[in-house]
Amino acid sequence: MKNLIAPILAATIALSASTAFAGGPVIIAEEPEVVAEAPASSVGILPLLLVGVVLCVALCGGSSNDRPREEVIPLPGKD
């Protein structure tokens, strides 16, 4: 019985060993990240908003119809 098991075991090891190393090692090369640089002359949105608010205050400010109200004093003897 041992004479029959030894050749079958050797054939099984030979077949499984060749399939285990099929294809060779897999090497994954890391590529460097490409980061887009912001232009040096970029202006944030805050200064643009501030300019818009200042212009609106200057141009949309008080109207010419805003006059102080005159007090109405009742005449004596009339209610």
C-alpha positions, 0 to 999 in steps of 0.5 A: 500500500505504501508503494501506491501512495508515494507516487500519487502523493509525489504527483499531487505535490508536483502538479499543485506546486507548479500551479501555485507559482503560475504567473510569477510575482505581482508587482504594483508600482505606485504612481505619484499623485498629481496635485493641481496648484492654485494660481497665485493671483486667486482672489477669495470671494470675501473681498468681492462680497464686501465690494458689492455690499459697499456699492449697494449701501452707497447707491441704494442708501436713503431716499430723497422722500425721507423727511422728518414728519411735521407735528400737527398741533391742534388749534385751541378750542377745537377737538 
